[in-house]
Amino acid sequence: MNGVALPDKQGLILRVGLYVLLAWLGLLLLPPIMLPLGGIVVTSTLSTFAAAAVANAVVVRIYERGRLADVGLGGSPSSGREFLTGLASGVAAVVCVVAIPVALRIAHFQRSGVTVEHPWAAFAFDGVAIFFGAMGEELLFRGYAFQLLIRSLGPFATVLPTSVIFGLMHSWNPNATAMGIVNTVAWGILLGYAVWRTGALWLPIGLHFGWNVALPLLGSNLSGFTMGVTGYTLEWKVGVLWSGGGYGVEGSLLTTAIVVALFFVLRKLTPQSK
């Protein structure tokens, strides 16, 4: 989108309004259609991706040049590096929030009581769903409309409001808690910062996917959803403030701390886009 003239106030409202309308209709209409085809996790992830993809595709086709670059998915020499940086950072962050409590013996792994006949096949299937879910949420909340607003209103007026919406959208998840929503808002700010930092979606997609795919692999619930892909679960000896309860470790102070740490990591590892 670099080099494209910014719309006036009325044009900005029309573009963002159409985008929000299409996304809302997709999120409203697609889940009932997809639910018979898969479980709640698959339905949630794929319907989010489909709604986001349609909203972005239609609006950029009408108002822009209809390119992947218009939604932050254009290819560049740094795209692969940004995605892998995000992926590695997300996985490393999960390892920290799980390994430290296990090392301190305030958490431990135990069998969940659910037998997984083909754990790697189950993990591969869930991993694909998680990837589309992560990409879908990034396209939805930090795709064309988000990037247009950043260029028109600036990062401070864009990142915080969209992050609050991002957090509140997770309040309907199973076992949602106030701390979980606050942490999800913080994640939204971090992911929005990643878009502003690089001018593309590759870094936040990698970071989002890395975090989301590693959590169930290490036995934690993912935003309230129990994946159970390995047959093991992470059991805690401390209260909800540190464990996150049924929402998973994302609802804990450990995640609050790791999100703050990731700001400094991303600032160190990724150059500011021009």
C-alpha positions as CSV (number, residue, x, y, z in Angstrom):
1,M,0.0,0.0,0.0
2,N,3.0,2.3,0.1
3,G,2.8,5.1,-2.4
4,V,-1.0,4.8,-2.7
5,A,-2.9,8.1,-2.1
6,L,-4.9,8.1,1.1
7,P,-8.7,8.6,0.9
8,D,-10.4,11.6,2.3
9,K,-12.5,11.2,5.5
10,Q,-15.6,10.1,3.7
11,G,-13.7,7.6,1.6
12,L,-12.0,6.3,4.7
13,I,-15.3,5.7,6.4
14,L,-16.7,4.0,3.3
15,R,-13.8,1.6,3.0
16,V,-13.6,0.7,6.6
17,G,-17.4,0.5,7.0
18,L,-17.7,-1.9,4.0
19,Y,-14.8,-4.0,5.4
20,V,-16.4,-4.3,8.8
21,L,-19.8,-5.1,7.3
22,L,-18.4,-7.9,5.1
23,A,-16.4,-9.3,8.0
24,W,-19.3,-9.2,10.4
25,L,-21.6,-11.0,7.9
26,G,-19.0,-13.6,7.3
27,L,-18.5,-14.3,11.0
28,L,-22.3,-14.4,11.5
29,L,-23.2,-16.6,8.6
30,L,-20.3,-19.0,8.0
31,P,-20.0,-20.8,11.4
32,P,-23.5,-22.4,11.2
33,I,-22.7,-23.6,7.7
34,M,-19.3,-25.0,8.6
35,L,-20.2,-26.6,12.0
36,P,-21.6,-29.8,10.6
37,L,-18.3,-30.3,8.7
38,G,-16.0,-30.2,11.7
39,G,-15.7,-29.5,15.4
40,I,-15.9,-26.2,17.1
41,V,-12.2,-25.5,16.8
42,V,-12.1,-26.2,13.0
43,T,-15.3,-24.2,12.5
44,S,-14.0,-21.3,14.5
45,T,-10.6,-21.1,12.7
46,L,-11.8,-21.7,9.1
47,S,-14.8,-19.4,9.4
48,T,-12.6,-16.6,10.7
49,F,-10.2,-17.2,7.8
50,A,-12.9,-17.3,5.2
51,A,-14.7,-14.2,6.6
52,A,-11.4,-12.2,6.7
53,A,-10.3,-13.4,3.3
54,V,-13.6,-12.3,1.6
55,A,-13.7,-8.9,3.4
56,N,-10.1,-8.1,2.4
57,A,-10.4,-9.4,-1.2
58,V,-13.6,-7.5,-1.9
59,V,-12.5,-4.2,-0.5
60,V,-9.1,-4.2,-2.1
61,R,-10.6,-5.2,-5.4
62,I,-13.0,-2.2,-5.3
63,Y,-10.7,0.4,-3.8
64,E,-7.1,-0.7,-4.5
65,R,-5.3,-2.8,-7.1
66,G,-6.4,-6.2,-5.8
67,R,-2.9,-7.4,-4.9
68,L,-1.7,-9.4,-1.9
69,A,0.5,-6.5,-1.0
70,D,-2.6,-4.4,-0.4
71,V,-3.5,-6.5,2.6
72,G,0.1,-6.9,3.9
73,L,0.9,-10.3,2.2
74,G,3.1,-9.2,-0.6
75,G,6.3,-11.0,-1.2
76,S,9.7,-9.3,-0.4
77,P,13.2,-10.4,0.4
78,S,12.4,-10.1,4.1
79,S,9.0,-11.9,4.1
80,G,10.4,-15.4,4.9
81,R,12.7,-14.0,7.6
82,E,9.9,-12.1,9.3
83,F,7.6,-15.1,9.3
84,L,10.4,-17.4,10.7
85,T,11.4,-14.8,13.3
86,G,7.8,-14.6,14.5
87,L,7.4,-18.3,14.5
88,A,10.5,-18.9,16.5
89,S,9.6,-16.1,18.9
90,G,6.1,-17.5,19.5
91,V,7.4,-21.0,20.2
92,A,10.2,-19.8,22.4
93,A,7.7,-17.7,24.4
94,V,5.5,-20.7,25.0
95,V,8.5,-22.8,26.1
96,C,9.4,-20.1,28.6
97,V,5.9,-19.8,30.2
98,V,5.7,-23.6,30.5
99,A,9.3,-24.6,31.2
100,I,9.9,-22.1,34.0
101,P,6.9,-23.3,36.1
102,V,7.8,-26.9,35.5
103,A,11.4,-26.2,36.6
104,L,10.1,-24.5,39.7
105,R,7.8,-27.5,40.3
106,I,4.6,-25.4,40.4
107,A,3.4,-27.3,37.3
108,H,3.8,-30.7,35.9
109,F,2.7,-32.9,33.0
110,Q,0.3,-35.7,33.5
111,R,-1.8,-38.0,31.3
112,S,-5.1,-36.4,30.4
113,G,-7.0,-39.7,30.4
114,V,-7.9,-39.2,26.8
115,T,-6.2,-41.7,24.4
116,V,-4.9,-40.2,21.2
117,E,-4.5,-43.1,18.7
118,H,-2.5,-41.1,16.2
119,P,-1.1,-38.1,18.0
120,W,1.1,-36.8,15.2
121,A,-1.7,-37.1,12.7
122,A,-4.0,-35.3,15.1
123,F,-1.4,-32.6,15.8
124,A,-0.8,-32.1,12.0
125,F,-4.5,-31.7,11.4
126,D,-5.0,-29.3,14.3
127,G,-1.8,-27.5,13.3
128,V,-3.3,-26.7,9.9
129,A,-6.5,-25.5,11.5
130,I,-4.5,-23.4,13.9
131,F,-2.4,-21.9,11.1
132,F,-5.5,-20.8,9.2
133,G,-7.0,-19.5,12.4
134,A,-3.9,-17.4,13.1
135,M,-3.8,-16.1,9.5
136,G,-7.5,-15.4,9.6
137,E,-7.3,-13.4,12.8
138,E,-4.4,-11.4,11.4
139,L,-6.2,-10.7,8.2
140,L,-9.4,-9.8,10.1
141,F,-7.9,-7.5,12.7
142,R,-4.7,-6.3,11.1
143,G,-5.4,-6.6,7.4
144,Y,-6.4,-3.9,4.9
145,A,-8.6,-1.8,7.1
146,F,-6.1,-1.8,10.0
147,Q,-3.2,-0.8,7.7
148,L,-5.3,1.9,6.0
149,L,-6.2,3.3,9.4
150,I,-2.6,3.3,10.5
151,R,-1.6,5.3,7.4
152,S,-4.5,7.7,7.8
153,L,-4.8,8.1,11.6
154,G,-1.4,6.9,12.9
155,P,-0.4,3.9,15.0
156,F,-1.5,5.2,18.4
157,A,-5.1,5.9,17.2
158,T,-5.3,2.6,15.4
159,V,-3.6,-0.1,17.4
160,L,-5.2,0.3,20.8
161,P,-8.9,0.4,19.7
162,T,-8.5,-2.5,17.4
163,S,-6.6,-4.4,20.1
164,V,-9.5,-3.8,22.6
165,I,-11.9,-5.2,20.0
166,F,-9.6,-8.2,19.4
167,G,-9.6,-8.9,23.2
168,L,-13.3,-8.5,23.6
169,M,-14.0,-10.9,20.7
170,H,-12.3,-13.6,22.8
171,S,-14.6,-12.9,25.7
172,W,-17.1,-15.5,24.2
173,N,-14.4,-18.2,24.3
174,P,-14.9,-21.0,26.9
175,N,-13.6,-20.3,30.4
176,A,-12.8,-16.7,29.4
177,T,-11.5,-14.5,32.3
178,A,-10.8,-10.9,32.9
179,M,-7.0,-11.5,32.9
180,G,-7.3,-13.6,29.8
181,I,-9.0,-10.7,28.0
182,V,-6.5,-8.2,29.2
183,N,-3.7,-10.4,28.0
184,T,-5.4,-10.8,24.6
185,V,-5.6,-7.0,24.3
186,A,-1.9,-6.9,25.1
187,W,-1.3,-9.5,22.4
188,G,-3.3,-7.4,20.0
189,I,-1.1,-4.4,20.7
190,L,2.0,-6.5,20.2
191,L,0.8,-7.9,16.9
192,G,-0.3,-4.4,15.8
193,Y,3.1,-3.2,16.7
194,A,4.6,-5.9,14.5
195,V,2.5,-4.8,11.5
196,W,3.6,-1.2,12.0
197,R,7.2,-2.2,12.6
198,T,7.4,-4.2,9.3
199,G,4.6,-2.9,7.2
200,A,3.4,-6.4,6.5
201,L,1.6,-9.4,8.1
202,W,4.3,-12.0,7.9
203,L,5.8,-11.3,11.3
204,P,2.5,-11.2,13.3
205,I,1.3,-14.3,11.4
206,G,4.4,-16.2,12.4
207,L,4.3,-15.0,16.0
208,H,0.5,-15.8,16.3
209,F,0.9,-19.2,14.8
210,G,4.0,-20.1,16.8
211,W,2.3,-19.3,20.1
212,N,-1.0,-20.9,19.2
213,V,0.6,-24.2,17.8
214,A,3.0,-24.6,20.7
215,L,0.5,-24.2,23.6
216,P,-1.6,-27.3,22.9
217,L,1.6,-29.3,22.1
218,L,2.8,-28.5,25.7
219,G,-0.5,-29.4,27.3
220,S,-2.1,-26.0,27.8
221,N,-5.6,-24.9,26.7
222,L,-5.6,-22.5,23.8
223,S,-7.8,-19.5,24.6
224,G,-10.2,-21.7,26.5
225,F,-10.2,-24.6,24.0
226,T,-8.8,-28.0,25.0
227,M,-7.0,-29.6,22.0
228,G,-5.7,-32.7,23.7
229,V,-3.4,-33.6,20.8
230,T,-0.7,-35.4,22.8
231,G,-2.7,-37.1,25.6
232,Y,-0.9,-35.0,28.2
233,T,-2.0,-31.9,30.1
234,L,-0.3,-29.3,32.1
235,E,-1.4,-29.4,35.8
236,W,-0.7,-26.6,38.2
237,K,-0.2,-26.4,41.9
238,V,-0.9,-22.6,42.1
239,G,-4.0,-20.5,41.6
240,V,-5.6,-19.1,38.5
241,L,-3.6,-15.9,38.6
242,W,-0.5,-17.9,37.6
243,S,-2.1,-20.9,35.8
244,G,-4.8,-19.1,33.8
245,G,-7.3,-21.7,34.9
246,G,-9.5,-23.2,32.2
247,Y,-8.6,-20.5,29.8
248,G,-5.1,-21.7,29.7
249,V,-1.8,-20.0,30.4
250,E,-2.9,-17.1,28.2
251,G,-5.0,-16.0,31.2
252,S,-2.0,-15.8,33.6
253,L,0.5,-13.2,34.8
254,L,3.2,-15.3,33.1
255,T,1.7,-14.4,29.7
256,T,1.5,-10.7,30.7
257,A,5.2,-10.8,31.4
258,I,6.1,-12.7,28.2
259,V,4.2,-10.3,26.0
260,V,6.1,-7.3,27.5
261,A,9.4,-9.2,26.9
262,L,8.4,-9.9,23.2
263,F,8.1,-6.1,22.5
264,F,11.8,-5.8,23.2
265,V,12.6,-9.0,21.3
266,L,10.8,-7.8,18.2
267,R,12.3,-4.3,18.4
268,K,15.7,-5.9,18.5
269,L,15.2,-8.5,15.8
270,T,13.2,-6.5,13.2
271,P,14.2,-3.3,11.5
272,Q,11.6,-0.5,11.2
273,S,10.0,-0.4,7.8
274,K,10.4,2.8,5.8
